[in-house]
């Protein structure tokens, strides 16, 4: 049985390919595939991902080599940044709550 | 219910804290905690992680700010690199197999 970290890695790989394989280059996310992934997989994190402008911004931020596609490495950079942001959010919450109590 | 990507992110966060919380600074991995994580969670990827030298190398590679600890961001960089390596391995495999057949 895979460990937790192995499962997390497999899930990242499988989910990327679930969307990247839909059209065009099987190993990269087109704009449409990225939008679908953002809405279906990260809707609760990137609330306004239905908004084309938000998707355009994420696309431009991710598309480091400017080929109009998001490859796996660029995708992992997004996921890493989101995961660090989540971790920081859950760590800061108790600190903020206790600070609020002492005010 | 969390999506696949949300589950993967949560698993990365929970697993890091499972080990980082054991001794010293609750939010960073000491050498001992890192070794335990590598053996228990990534043993099949980093086969020789029982070998102190291998752990030392991973520690030095990860410990970007040289504080002798691995923080969450440094951990995510490791996980990102491993996940990209895994993805490349599984993508190259079919290409190698088909190349081997044509030799």
N, CA and C atoms of all chains as a GROMACS GRO file, in nm:
protein
  618
    1UNK      N    1   0.083  -0.122   0.000
    1UNK     CA    2   0.000   0.000   0.000
    1UNK      C    3   0.086   0.126   0.000
    2UNK      N    4   0.055   0.221  -0.089
    2UNK     CA    5   0.138   0.341  -0.096
    2UNK      C    6   0.126   0.423   0.033
    3UNK      N    7   0.233   0.492   0.068
    3UNK     CA    8   0.227   0.580   0.187
    3UNK      C    9   0.144   0.703   0.152
    4UNK      N   10   0.121   0.789   0.253
    4UNK     CA   11   0.044   0.912   0.228
    4UNK      C   12   0.110   0.999   0.123
    5UNK      N   13   0.243   1.014   0.137
    5UNK     CA   14   0.313   1.102   0.042
    5UNK      C   15   0.311   1.042  -0.099
    6UNK      N   16   0.325   0.909  -0.106
    6UNK     CA   17   0.321   0.845  -0.238
    6UNK      C   18   0.182   0.863  -0.300
    7UNK      N   19   0.078   0.850  -0.219
    7UNK     CA   20  -0.060   0.869  -0.270
    7UNK      C   21  -0.078   1.013  -0.318
    8UNK      N   22  -0.026   1.107  -0.242
    8UNK     CA   23  -0.041   1.249  -0.281
    8UNK      C   24   0.029   1.273  -0.415
    9UNK      N   25   0.149   1.217  -0.430
    9UNK     CA   26   0.222   1.235  -0.556
    9UNK      C   27   0.147   1.171  -0.672
   10UNK      N   28   0.096   1.050  -0.651
   10UNK     CA   29   0.022   0.981  -0.759
   10UNK      C   30  -0.104   1.060  -0.797
   11UNK      N   31  -0.169   1.118  -0.695
   11UNK     CA   32  -0.292   1.193  -0.722
   11UNK      C   33  -0.262   1.318  -0.806
   12UNK      N   34  -0.151   1.384  -0.775
   12UNK     CA   35  -0.111   1.503  -0.852
   12UNK      C   36  -0.085   1.463  -0.998
   13UNK      N   37  -0.015   1.352  -1.018
   13UNK     CA   38   0.020   1.307  -1.154
   13UNK      C   39  -0.107   1.267  -1.229
   14UNK      N   40  -0.188   1.185  -1.166
   14UNK     CA   41  -0.311   1.135  -1.232
   14UNK      C   42  -0.405   1.249  -1.267
   15UNK      N   43  -0.421   1.342  -1.173
   15UNK     CA   44  -0.518   1.451  -1.196
   15UNK      C   45  -0.471   1.540  -1.310
   16UNK      N   46  -0.341   1.568  -1.314
   16UNK     CA   47  -0.288   1.650  -1.425
   16UNK      C   48  -0.320   1.584  -1.559
   17UNK      N   49  -0.292   1.453  -1.567
   17UNK     CA   50  -0.310   1.383  -1.696
   17UNK      C   51  -0.457   1.363  -1.731
   18UNK      N   52  -0.543   1.363  -1.629
   18UNK     CA   53  -0.688   1.352  -1.654
   18UNK      C   54  -0.734   1.472  -1.739
   19UNK      N   55  -0.676   1.588  -1.712
   19UNK     CA   56  -0.716   1.709  -1.785
   19UNK      C   57  -0.627   1.733  -1.907
   20UNK      N   58  -0.496   1.706  -1.895
   20UNK     CA   59  -0.407   1.740  -2.007
   20UNK      C   60  -0.433   1.652  -2.128
   21UNK      N   61  -0.489   1.534  -2.104
   21UNK     CA   62  -0.509   1.438  -2.213
   21UNK      C   63  -0.632   1.465  -2.298
   22UNK      N   64  -0.707   1.569  -2.265
   22UNK     CA   65  -0.836   1.588  -2.332
   22UNK      C   66  -0.822   1.642  -2.474
   23UNK      N   67  -0.733   1.736  -2.494
   23UNK     CA   68  -0.722   1.792  -2.630
   23UNK      C   69  -0.576   1.830  -2.658
   24UNK      N   70  -0.542   1.842  -2.785
   24UNK     CA   71  -0.408   1.887  -2.825
   24UNK      C   72  -0.300   1.798  -2.766
   25UNK      N   73  -0.191   1.862  -2.721
   25UNK     CA   74  -0.077   1.788  -2.664
   25UNK      C   75  -0.121   1.718  -2.536
   26UNK      N   76  -0.104   1.587  -2.536
   26UNK     CA   77  -0.153   1.505  -2.423
   26UNK      C   78  -0.080   1.538  -2.292
   27UNK      N   79   0.038   1.601  -2.303
   27UNK     CA   80   0.119   1.618  -2.182
   27UNK      C   81   0.123   1.762  -2.134
   28UNK      N   82   0.038   1.848  -2.192
   28UNK     CA   83   0.032   1.986  -2.141
   28UNK      C   84  -0.114   2.030  -2.129
   29UNK      N   85  -0.138   2.131  -2.047
   29UNK     CA   86  -0.272   2.186  -2.030
   29UNK      C   87  -0.289   2.306  -2.122
   30UNK      N   88  -0.392   2.298  -2.206
   30UNK     CA   89  -0.428   2.415  -2.286
   30UNK      C   90  -0.506   2.510  -2.194
   31UNK      N   91  -0.541   2.627  -2.246
   31UNK     CA   92  -0.620   2.722  -2.164
   31UNK      C   93  -0.751   2.657  -2.118
   32UNK      N   94  -0.816   2.590  -2.212
   32UNK     CA   95  -0.945   2.528  -2.179
   32UNK      C   96  -0.930   2.420  -2.074
   33UNK      N   97  -0.826   2.338  -2.090
   33UNK     CA   98  -0.804   2.229  -1.993
   33UNK      C   99  -0.768   2.287  -1.856
   34UNK      N  100  -0.687   2.394  -1.855
   34UNK     CA  101  -0.649   2.457  -1.727
   34UNK      C  102  -0.773   2.513  -1.658
   35UNK      N  103  -0.859   2.578  -1.735
   35UNK     CA  104  -0.980   2.637  -1.676
   35UNK      C  105  -1.067   2.527  -1.614
   36UNK      N  106  -1.083   2.417  -1.688
   36UNK     CA  107  -1.165   2.306  -1.638
   36UNK      C  108  -1.106   2.251  -1.507
   37UNK      N  109  -0.972   2.236  -1.505
   37UNK     CA  110  -0.904   2.184  -1.385
   37UNK      C  111  -0.925   2.280  -1.268
   38UNK      N  112  -0.907   2.409  -1.292
   38UNK     CA  113  -0.920   2.508  -1.184
   38UNK      C  114  -1.062   2.506  -1.126
   39UNK      N  115  -1.161   2.499  -1.213
   39UNK     CA  116  -1.300   2.501  -1.167
   39UNK      C  117  -1.334   2.372  -1.091
   40UNK      N  118  -1.301   2.258  -1.154
   40UNK     CA  119  -1.344   2.132  -1.095
   40UNK      C  120  -1.259   2.089  -0.976
   41UNK      N  121  -1.131   2.121  -0.978
   41UNK     CA  122  -1.042   2.069  -0.874
   41UNK      C  123  -1.006   2.172  -0.767
   42UNK      N  124  -1.005   2.298  -0.804
   42UNK     CA  125  -0.958   2.400  -0.707
   42UNK      C  126  -1.059   2.512  -0.690
   43UNK      N  127  -1.184   2.481  -0.725
   43UNK     CA  128  -1.288   2.584  -0.719
   43UNK      C  129  -1.295   2.651  -0.581
   44UNK      N  130  -1.280   2.571  -0.476
   44UNK     CA  131  -1.296   2.632  -0.342
   44UNK      C  132  -1.175   2.716  -0.305
   45UNK      N  133  -1.062   2.694  -0.372
   45UNK     CA  134  -0.942   2.773  -0.338
   45UNK      C  135  -0.935   2.897  -0.426
   46UNK      N  136  -0.974   2.880  -0.554
   46UNK     CA  137  -0.962   2.992  -0.648
   46UNK      C  138  -1.102   3.035  -0.687
   47UNK      N  139  -1.180   3.080  -0.590
   47UNK     CA  140  -1.323   3.106  -0.605
   47UNK      C  141  -1.364   3.151  -0.745
   48UNK      N  142  -1.295   3.256  -0.796
   48UNK     CA  143  -1.350   3.315  -0.919
   48UNK      C  144  -1.291   3.251  -1.045
   49UNK      N  145  -1.257   3.121  -1.035
   49UNK     CA  146  -1.188   3.060  -1.150
   49UNK      C  147  -1.283   3.050  -1.271
   50UNK      N  148  -1.410   3.080  -1.255
   50UNK     CA  149  -1.500   3.078  -1.373
   50UNK      C  150  -1.471   3.203  -1.456
   51UNK      N  151  -1.411   3.301  -1.393
   51UNK     CA  152  -1.388   3.430  -1.458
   51UNK      C  153  -1.265   3.417  -1.548
   52UNK      N  154  -1.288   3.438  -1.678
   52UNK     CA  155  -1.179   3.418  -1.775
   52UNK      C  156  -1.054   3.496  -1.741
   53UNK      N  157  -1.073   3.614  -1.687
   53UNK     CA  158  -0.957   3.697  -1.653
   53UNK      C  159  -0.869   3.628  -1.548
   54UNK      N  160  -0.937   3.566  -1.450
   54UNK     CA  161  -0.861   3.499  -1.343
   54UNK      C  162  -0.782   3.383  -1.403
   55UNK      N  163  -0.847   3.309  -1.495
   55UNK     CA  164  -0.780   3.195  -1.558
   55UNK      C  165  -0.662   3.245  -1.641
   56UNK      N  166  -0.686   3.357  -1.713
   56UNK     CA  167  -0.580   3.416  -1.797
   56UNK      C  168  -0.460   3.452  -1.711
   57UNK      N  169  -0.488   3.510  -1.594
   57UNK     CA  170  -0.379   3.551  -1.503
   57UNK      C  171  -0.301   3.429  -1.454
   58UNK      N  172  -0.374   3.324  -1.413
   58UNK     CA  173  -0.307   3.201  -1.366
   58UNK      C  174  -0.225   3.144  -1.481
   59UNK      N  175  -0.284   3.144  -1.601
   59UNK     CA  176  -0.214   3.088  -1.719
   59UNK      C  177  -0.084   3.164  -1.743
   60UNK      N  178  -0.092   3.295  -1.743
   60UNK     CA  179   0.027   3.376  -1.771
   60UNK      C  180   0.133   3.358  -1.662
   61UNK      N  181   0.085   3.352  -1.536
   61UNK     CA  182   0.180   3.333  -1.425
   61UNK      C  183   0.250   3.197  -1.437
   62UNK      N  184   0.176   3.095  -1.481
   62UNK     CA  185   0.231   2.959  -1.483
   62UNK      C  186   0.317   2.935  -1.607
   63UNK      N  187   0.274   2.993  -1.716
   63UNK     CA  188   0.335   2.960  -1.846
   63UNK      C  189   0.475   3.021  -1.860
   64UNK      N  190   0.567   2.967  -1.779
   64UNK     CA  191   0.702   3.026  -1.768
   64UNK      C  192   0.770   3.032  -1.905
   65UNK      N  193   0.751   2.931  -1.991
   65UNK     CA  194   0.823   2.933  -2.120
   65UNK      C  195   0.738   2.990  -2.232
   66UNK      N  196   0.622   3.053  -2.194
   66UNK     CA  197   0.540   3.126  -2.291
   66UNK      C  198   0.503   3.047  -2.417
   67UNK      N  199   0.470   2.921  -2.399
   67UNK     CA  200   0.428   2.844  -2.519
   67UNK      C  201   0.276   2.830  -2.522
   68UNK      N  202   0.208   2.903  -2.434
   68UNK     CA  203   0.061   2.900  -2.437
   68UNK      C  204   0.004   2.774  -2.377
   69UNK      N  205   0.093   2.693  -2.318
   69UNK     CA  206   0.048   2.568  -2.256
   69UNK      C  207   0.108   2.561  -2.116
   70UNK      N  208   0.049   2.481  -2.028
   70UNK     CA  209   0.108   2.462  -1.895
   70UNK      C  210   0.158   2.318  -1.887
   71UNK      N  211   0.289   2.300  -1.872
   71UNK     CA  212   0.340   2.162  -1.863
   71UNK      C  213   0.341   2.116  -1.718
   72UNK      N  214   0.383   1.990  -1.696
   72UNK     CA  215   0.369   1.932  -1.562
   72UNK      C  216   0.449   2.009  -1.459
   73UNK      N  217   0.570   2.049  -1.494
   73UNK     CA  218   0.655   2.122  -1.398
   73UNK      C  219   0.590   2.254  -1.358
   74UNK      N  220   0.534   2.325  -1.457
   74UNK     CA  221   0.467   2.453  -1.427
   74UNK      C  222   0.344   2.428  -1.338
   75UNK      N  223   0.275   2.318  -1.364
   75UNK     CA  224   0.158   2.282  -1.282
   75UNK      C  225   0.200   2.255  -1.137
   76UNK      N  226   0.312   2.181  -1.120
   76UNK     CA  227   0.358   2.146  -0.985
   76UNK      C  228   0.399   2.273  -0.908
   77UNK      N  229   0.451   2.371  -0.979
   77UNK     CA  230   0.487   2.498  -0.914
   77UNK      C  231   0.361   2.565  -0.858
   78UNK      N  232   0.250   2.561  -0.936
   78UNK     CA  233   0.123   2.616  -0.888
   78UNK      C  234   0.079   2.539  -0.764
   79UNK      N  235   0.081   2.408  -0.771
   79UNK     CA  236   0.034   2.326  -0.658
   79UNK      C  237   0.121   2.346  -0.535
   80UNK      N  238   0.251   2.363  -0.556
   80UNK     CA  239   0.340   2.388  -0.443
   80UNK      C  240   0.308   2.521  -0.376
   81UNK      N  241   0.288   2.622  -0.458
   81UNK     CA  242   0.258   2.756  -0.404
   81UNK      C  243   0.125   2.754  -0.328
   82UNK      N  244   0.024   2.687  -0.384
   82UNK     CA  245  -0.107   2.679  -0.319
   82UNK      C  246  -0.097   2.604  -0.187
   83UNK      N  247  -0.018   2.495  -0.187
   83UNK     CA  248  -0.006   2.413  -0.065
   83UNK      C  249   0.064   2.491   0.046
   84UNK      N  250   0.168   2.565   0.008
   84UNK     CA  251   0.239   2.647   0.109
   84UNK      C  252   0.144   2.755   0.163
   85UNK      N  253   0.066   2.815   0.072
   85UNK     CA  254  -0.030   2.919   0.116
   85UNK      C  255  -0.132   2.859   0.213
   86UNK      N  256  -0.179   2.740   0.182
   86UNK     CA  257  -0.276   2.672   0.269
   86UNK      C  258  -0.214   2.644   0.405
   87UNK      N  259  -0.093   2.592   0.403
   87UNK     CA  260  -0.026   2.560   0.529
   87UNK      C  261  -0.010   2.685   0.615
   88UNK      N  262   0.035   2.794   0.551
   88UNK     CA  263   0.053   2.920   0.624
   88UNK      C  264  -0.080   2.968   0.680
   89UNK      N  265  -0.186   2.955   0.601
   89UNK     CA  266  -0.319   2.999   0.645
   89UNK      C  267  -0.360   2.924   0.771
   90UNK      N  268  -0.343   2.792   0.771
   90UNK     CA  269  -0.388   2.714   0.887
   90UNK      C  270  -0.296   2.735   1.006
   91UNK      N  271  -0.168   2.773   0.981
   91UNK     CA  272  -0.078   2.800   1.093
   91UNK      C  273  -0.108   2.938   1.153
   92UNK      N  274  -0.140   3.034   1.067
   92UNK     CA  275  -0.160   3.171   1.116
   92UNK      C  276  -0.293   3.184   1.190
   93UNK      N  277  -0.387   3.099   1.153
   93UNK     CA  278  -0.521   3.114   1.211
   93UNK      C  279  -0.518   3.113   1.364
   94UNK      N  280  -0.457   3.006   1.428
   94UNK     CA  281  -0.456   3.005   1.575
   94UNK      C  282  -0.389   3.130   1.632
   95UNK      N  283  -0.278   3.173   1.566
   95UNK     CA  284  -0.206   3.292   1.616
   95UNK      C  285  -0.299   3.413   1.612
   96UNK      N  286  -0.372   3.431   1.499
   96UNK     CA  287  -0.462   3.547   1.486
   96UNK      C  288  -0.572   3.538   1.591
   97UNK      N  289  -0.628   3.416   1.609
   97UNK     CA  290  -0.739   3.401   1.705
   97UNK      C  291  -0.691   3.439   1.845
   98UNK      N  292  -0.571   3.389   1.881
   98UNK     CA  293  -0.526   3.419   2.019
   98UNK      C  294  -0.492   3.568   2.032
   99UNK      N  295  -0.441   3.629   1.926
   99UNK     CA  296  -0.410   3.774   1.928
   99UNK      C  297  -0.541   3.851   1.943
  100UNK      N  298  -0.643   3.807   1.872
  100UNK     CA  299  -0.775   3.874   1.879
  100UNK      C  300  -0.828   3.867   2.022
  101UNK      N  301  -0.809   3.757   2.089
  101UNK     CA  302  -0.859   3.741   2.227
  101UNK      C  303  -0.790   3.838   2.321
  102UNK      N  304  -0.660   3.862   2.298
  102UNK     CA  305  -0.585   3.946   2.394
  102UNK      C  306  -0.609   4.095   2.366
  103UNK      N  307  -0.666   4.127   2.248
  103UNK     CA  308  -0.690   4.271   2.218
  103UNK      C  309  -0.790   4.328   2.316
  104UNK      N  310  -1.713   1.701  -0.022
  104UNK     CA  311  -1.598   1.614  -0.040
  104UNK      C  312  -1.484   1.686  -0.114
  105UNK      N  313  -1.363   1.680  -0.060
  105UNK     CA  314  -1.252   1.748  -0.127
  105UNK      C  315  -1.223   1.685  -0.264
  106UNK      N  316  -1.174   1.765  -0.356
  106UNK     CA  317  -1.135   1.712  -0.488
  106UNK      C  318  -1.003   1.636  -0.473
  107UNK      N  319  -0.960   1.572  -0.580
  107UNK     CA  320  -0.833   1.499  -0.576
  107UNK      C  321  -0.717   1.590  -0.539
  108UNK      N  322  -0.712   1.707  -0.604
  108UNK     CA  323  -0.600   1.798  -0.578
  108UNK      C  324  -0.607   1.852  -0.435
  109UNK      N  325  -0.728   1.879  -0.386
  109UNK     CA  326  -0.740   1.926  -0.247
  109UNK      C  327  -0.695   1.816  -0.151
  110UNK      N  328  -0.730   1.693  -0.179
  110UNK     CA  329  -0.688   1.580  -0.093
  110UNK      C  330  -0.536   1.568  -0.094
  111UNK      N  331  -0.478   1.581  -0.213
  111UNK     CA  332  -0.331   1.569  -0.223
  111UNK      C  333  -0.265   1.679  -0.140
  112UNK      N  334  -0.316   1.801  -0.149
  112UNK     CA  335  -0.258   1.912  -0.074
  112UNK      C  336  -0.272   1.888   0.076
  113UNK      N  337  -0.390   1.843   0.118
  113UNK     CA  338  -0.413   1.817   0.261
  113UNK      C  339  -0.320   1.707   0.313
  114UNK      N  340  -0.298   1.606   0.227
  114UNK     CA  341  -0.213   1.494   0.268
  114UNK      C  342  -0.068   1.542   0.286
  115UNK      N  343  -0.023   1.628   0.196
  115UNK     CA  344   0.113   1.682   0.208
  115UNK      C  345   0.126   1.760   0.339
  116UNK      N  346   0.027   1.843   0.370
  116UNK     CA  347   0.032   1.927   0.491
  116UNK      C  348   0.026   1.839   0.616
  117UNK      N  349  -0.069   1.747   0.620
  117UNK     CA  350  -0.085   1.660   0.739
  117UNK      C  351   0.038   1.574   0.762
  118UNK      N  352   0.093   1.519   0.654
  118UNK     CA  353   0.208   1.428   0.670
  118UNK      C  354   0.329   1.505   0.720
  119UNK      N  355   0.350   1.624   0.667
  119UNK     CA  356   0.464   1.705   0.715
  119UNK      C  357   0.452   1.728   0.866
  120UNK      N  358   0.331   1.768   0.909
  120UNK     CA  359   0.312   1.803   1.052
  120UNK      C  360   0.314   1.679   1.141
  121UNK      N  361   0.281   1.564   1.084
  121UNK     CA  362   0.287   1.439   1.160
  121UNK      C  363   0.431   1.417   1.209
  122UNK      N  364   0.527   1.450   1.124
  122UNK     CA  365   0.669   1.428   1.160
  122UNK      C  366   0.730   1.552   1.225
  123UNK      N  367   0.695   1.670   1.178
  123UNK     CA  368   0.762   1.790   1.231
  123UNK      C  369   0.724   1.818   1.376
  124UNK      N  370   0.608   1.765   1.416
  124UNK     CA  371   0.559   1.794   1.552
  124UNK      C  372   0.621   1.707   1.659
  125UNK      N  373   0.710   1.616   1.620
  125UNK     CA  374   0.757   1.516   1.719
  125UNK      C  375   0.858   1.574   1.817
  126UNK      N  376   0.950   1.657   1.769
  126UNK     CA  377   1.051   1.711   1.862
  126UNK      C  378   1.088   1.854   1.820
  127UNK      N  379   1.144   1.929   1.915
  127UNK     CA  380   1.193   2.064   1.885
  127UNK      C  381   1.084   2.151   1.826
  128UNK      N  382   1.122   2.232   1.727
  128UNK     CA  383   1.028   2.325   1.661
  128UNK      C  384   0.917   2.245   1.592
  129UNK      N  385   0.795   2.272   1.633
  129UNK     CA  386   0.681   2.192   1.580
  129UNK      C  387   0.661   2.211   1.430
  130UNK      N  388   0.718   2.321   1.374
  130UNK     CA  389   0.686   2.352   1.235
  130UNK      C  390   0.804   2.326   1.141
  131UNK      N  391   0.909   2.260   1.193
  131UNK     CA  392   1.019   2.225   1.102
  131UNK      C  393   1.063   2.081   1.128
  132UNK      N  394   1.128   2.022   1.030
  132UNK     CA  395   1.180   1.885   1.045
  132UNK      C  396   1.325   1.893   1.089
  133UNK      N  397   1.354   1.826   1.202
  133UNK     CA  398   1.494   1.810   1.242
  133UNK      C  399   1.553   1.697   1.157
  134UNK      N  400   1.683   1.672   1.171
  134UNK     CA  401   1.745   1.562   1.096
  134UNK      C  402   1.675   1.430   1.127
  135UNK      N  403   1.650   1.407   1.254
  135UNK     CA  404   1.586   1.281   1.295
  135UNK      C  405   1.446   1.267   1.237
  136UNK      N  406   1.369   1.377   1.241
  136UNK     CA  407   1.233   1.373   1.187
  136UNK      C  408   1.236   1.353   1.036
  137UNK      N  409   1.331   1.418   0.970
  137UNK     CA  410   1.342   1.405   0.823
  137UNK      C  411   1.374   1.261   0.787
  138UNK      N  412   1.468   1.201   0.863
  138UNK     CA  413   1.509   1.063   0.835
  138UNK      C  414   1.388   0.970   0.848
  139UNK      N  415   1.312   0.990   0.957
  139UNK     CA  416   1.195   0.905   0.981
  139UNK      C  417   1.094   0.919   0.867
  140UNK      N  418   1.073   1.045   0.823
  140UNK     CA  419   0.977   1.071   0.713
  140UNK      C  420   1.025   1.001   0.586
  141UNK      N  421   1.154   1.016   0.556
  141UNK     CA  422   1.208   0.958   0.432
  141UNK      C  423   1.191   0.805   0.433
  142UNK      N  424   1.220   0.744   0.548
  142UNK     CA  425   1.213   0.597   0.556
  142UNK      C  426   1.068   0.550   0.548
  143UNK      N  427   0.983   0.612   0.630
  143UNK     CA  428   0.845   0.562   0.639
  143UNK      C  429   0.758   0.603   0.520
  144UNK      N  430   0.784   0.722   0.466
  144UNK     CA  431   0.694   0.773   0.363
  144UNK      C  432   0.749   0.760   0.220
  145UNK      N  433   0.880   0.762   0.208
  145UNK     CA  434   0.936   0.764   0.072
  145UNK      C  435   1.040   0.654   0.052
  146UNK      N  436   1.030   0.551   0.138
  146UNK     CA  437   1.129   0.442   0.134
  146UNK      C  438   1.143   0.383  -0.006
  147UNK      N  439   1.031   0.365  -0.075
  147UNK     CA  440   1.040   0.298  -0.206
  147UNK      C  441   1.098   0.392  -0.312
  148UNK      N  442   1.096   0.522  -0.287
  148UNK     CA  443   1.153   0.615  -0.386
  148UNK      C  444   1.300   0.643  -0.356
  149UNK      N  445   1.330   0.654  -0.225
  149UNK     CA  446   1.468   0.689  -0.188
  149UNK      C  447   1.528   0.568  -0.118
  150UNK      N  448   1.540   0.457  -0.190
  150UNK     CA  449   1.574   0.327  -0.134
  150UNK      C  450   1.671   0.333  -0.017
  151UNK      N  451   1.782   0.408  -0.034
  151UNK     CA  452   1.885   0.394   0.070
  151UNK      C  453   1.869   0.499   0.179
  152UNK      N  454   1.742   0.537   0.206
  152UNK     CA  455   1.725   0.648   0.301
  152UNK      C  456   1.763   0.605   0.443
  153UNK      N  457   1.791   0.475   0.465
  153UNK     CA  458   1.836   0.434   0.600
  153UNK      C  459   1.979   0.480   0.617
  154UNK      N  460   2.047   0.505   0.506
  154UNK     CA  461   2.190   0.538   0.508
  154UNK      C  462   2.204   0.686   0.547
  155UNK      N  463   2.270   0.709   0.659
  155UNK     CA  464   2.281   0.846   0.711
  155UNK      C  465   2.336   0.944   0.610
  156UNK      N  466   2.427   0.896   0.528
  156UNK     CA  467   2.487   0.986   0.429
  156UNK      C  468   2.380   1.037   0.331
  157UNK      N  469   2.291   0.947   0.292
  157UNK     CA  470   2.186   0.985   0.196
  157UNK      C  471   2.095   1.090   0.262
  158UNK      N  472   2.063   1.067   0.390
  158UNK     CA  473   1.975   1.161   0.461
  158UNK      C  474   2.046   1.296   0.472
  159UNK      N  475   2.177   1.289   0.504
  159UNK     CA  476   2.258   1.412   0.518
  159UNK      C  477   2.254   1.491   0.387
  160UNK      N  478   2.267   1.420   0.276
  160UNK     CA  479   2.267   1.486   0.143
  160UNK      C  480   2.131   1.551   0.118
  161UNK      N  481   2.023   1.479   0.145
  161UNK     CA  482   1.888   1.534   0.124
  161UNK      C  483   1.872   1.657   0.214
  162UNK      N  484   1.919   1.644   0.340
  162UNK     CA  485   1.906   1.754   0.437
  162UNK      C  486   1.979   1.878   0.384
  163UNK      N  487   2.102   1.859   0.340
  163UNK     CA  488   2.181   1.973   0.292
  163UNK      C  489   2.120   2.034   0.166
  164UNK      N  490   2.070   1.946   0.078
  164UNK     CA  491   2.007   1.998  -0.046
  164UNK      C  492   1.882   2.080  -0.012
  165UNK      N  493   1.808   2.034   0.089
  165UNK     CA  494   1.679   2.098   0.120
  165UNK      C  495   1.696   2.224   0.204
  166UNK      N  496   1.793   2.217   0.294
  166UNK     CA  497   1.804   2.322   0.396
  166UNK      C  498   1.860   2.451   0.336
  167UNK      N  499   1.776   2.514   0.251
  167UNK     CA  500   1.822   2.630   0.173
  167UNK      C  501   1.874   2.742   0.265
  168UNK      N  502   1.812   2.762   0.381
  168UNK     CA  503   1.856   2.873   0.467
  168UNK      C  504   1.956   2.827   0.574
  169UNK      N  505   2.004   2.703   0.560
  169UNK     CA  506   2.110   2.653   0.649
  169UNK      C  507   2.085   2.669   0.798
  170UNK      N  508   1.961   2.643   0.838
  170UNK     CA  509   1.935   2.654   0.984
  170UNK      C  510   1.930   2.514   1.047
  171UNK      N  511   1.971   2.412   0.969
  171UNK     CA  512   1.977   2.277   1.024
  171UNK      C  513   1.840   2.213   1.038
  172UNK      N  514   1.739   2.281   0.984
  172UNK     CA  515   1.602   2.230   0.990
  172UNK      C  516   1.543   2.238   0.849
  173UNK      N  517   1.439   2.159   0.823
  173UNK     CA  518   1.369   2.169   0.694
  173UNK      C  519   1.230   2.226   0.721
  174UNK      N  520   1.202   2.343   0.666
  174UNK     CA  521   1.068   2.400   0.689
  174UNK      C  522   0.972   2.353   0.578
  175UNK      N  523   0.847   2.395   0.589
  175UNK     CA  524   0.744   2.341   0.500
  175UNK      C  525   0.773   2.372   0.353
  176UNK      N  526   0.820   2.494   0.327
  176UNK     CA  527   0.848   2.533   0.188
  176UNK      C  528   0.960   2.447   0.130
  177UNK      N  529   1.065   2.424   0.211
  177UNK     CA  530   1.176   2.340   0.165
  177UNK      C  531   1.128   2.197   0.141
  178UNK      N  532   1.038   2.151   0.225
  178UNK     CA  533   0.979   2.016   0.209
  178UNK      C  534   0.900   2.007   0.079
  179UNK      N  535   0.821   2.110   0.050
  179UNK     CA  536   0.738   2.109  -0.072
  179UNK      C  537   0.825   2.110  -0.197
  180UNK      N  538   0.941   2.175  -0.188
  180UNK     CA  539   1.034   2.175  -0.302
  180UNK      C  540   1.082   2.032  -0.328
  181UNK      N  541   1.112   1.957  -0.220
  181UNK     CA  542   1.151   1.815  -0.235
  181UNK      C  543   1.038   1.737  -0.300
  182UNK      N  544   0.919   1.755  -0.248
  182UNK     CA  545   0.805   1.678  -0.299
  182UNK      C  546   0.777   1.713  -0.446
  183UNK      N  547   0.793   1.840  -0.480
  183UNK     CA  548   0.770   1.882  -0.618
  183UNK      C  549   0.871   1.817  -0.711
  184UNK      N  550   0.998   1.818  -0.668
  184UNK     CA  551   1.104   1.759  -0.752
  184UNK      C  552   1.081   1.609  -0.769
  185UNK      N  553   1.044   1.541  -0.661
  185UNK     CA  554   1.019   1.396  -0.668
  185UNK      C  555   0.901   1.366  -0.760
  186UNK      N  556   0.796   1.448  -0.750
  186UNK     CA  557   0.675   1.424  -0.830
  186UNK      C  558   0.703   1.445  -0.978
  187UNK      N  559   0.782   1.547  -1.009
  187UNK     CA  560   0.819   1.571  -1.150
  187UNK      C  561   0.904   1.454  -1.200
  188UNK      N  562   0.997   1.408  -1.116
  188UNK     CA  563   1.084   1.295  -1.156
  188UNK      C  564   0.998   1.171  -1.181
  189UNK      N  565   0.900   1.147  -1.096
  189UNK     CA  566   0.810   1.032  -1.113
  189UNK      C  567   0.733   1.043  -1.244
  190UNK      N  568   0.678   1.162  -1.267
  190UNK     CA  569   0.599   1.184  -1.388
  190UNK      C  570   0.684   1.159  -1.512
  191UNK      N  571   0.808   1.213  -1.511
  191UNK     CA  572   0.898   1.193  -1.625
  191UNK      C  573   0.930   1.045  -1.642
  192UNK      N  574   0.950   0.975  -1.530
  192UNK     CA  575   0.984   0.832  -1.537
  192UNK      C  576   0.871   0.756  -1.606
  193UNK      N  577   0.747   0.783  -1.564
  193UNK     CA  578   0.635   0.706  -1.621
  193UNK      C  579   0.607   0.748  -1.765
  194UNK      N  580   0.646   0.872  -1.802
  194UNK     CA  581   0.626   0.914  -1.942
  194UNK      C  582   0.733   0.853  -2.031
  195UNK      N  583   0.856   0.847  -1.979
  195UNK     CA  584   0.966   0.797  -2.062
  195UNK      C  585   0.958   0.647  -2.083
  196UNK      N  586   0.897   0.578  -1.986
  196UNK     CA  587   0.895   0.431  -1.992
  196UNK      C  588   0.840   0.381  -2.126
  197UNK      N  589   0.716   0.425  -2.167
  197UNK     CA  590   0.662   0.373  -2.293
  197UNK      C  591   0.754   0.404  -2.411
  198UNK      N  592   0.814   0.529  -2.407
  198UNK     CA  593   0.902   0.566  -2.520
  198UNK      C  594   1.020   0.470  -2.526
  199UNK      N  595   1.080   0.441  -2.407
  199UNK     CA  596   1.196   0.350  -2.405
  199UNK      C  597   1.155   0.212  -2.454
  200UNK      N  598   1.039   0.164  -2.404
  200UNK     CA  599   0.993   0.028  -2.442
  200UNK      C  600   0.976   0.022  -2.594
  201UNK      N  601   0.912   0.125  -2.652
  201UNK     CA  602   0.886   0.116  -2.798
  201UNK      C  603   1.019   0.129  -2.873
  202UNK      N  604   1.112   0.211  -2.820
  202UNK     CA  605   1.244   0.224  -2.886
  202UNK      C  606   1.316   0.089  -2.880
  203UNK      N  607   1.305   0.023  -2.766
  203UNK     CA  608   1.373  -0.108  -2.749
  203UNK      C  609   1.318  -0.207  -2.850
  204UNK      N  610   1.190  -0.201  -2.877
  204UNK     CA  611   1.129  -0.297  -2.972
  204UNK      C  612   1.182  -0.272  -3.112
  205UNK      N  613   1.206  -0.147  -3.147
  205UNK     CA  614   1.246  -0.119  -3.286
  205UNK      C  615   1.395  -0.146  -3.306
  206UNK      N  616   1.472  -0.162  -3.194
  206UNK     CA  617   1.618  -0.191  -3.212
  206UNK      C  618   1.636  -0.326  -3.280
   0.00000   0.00000   0.00000
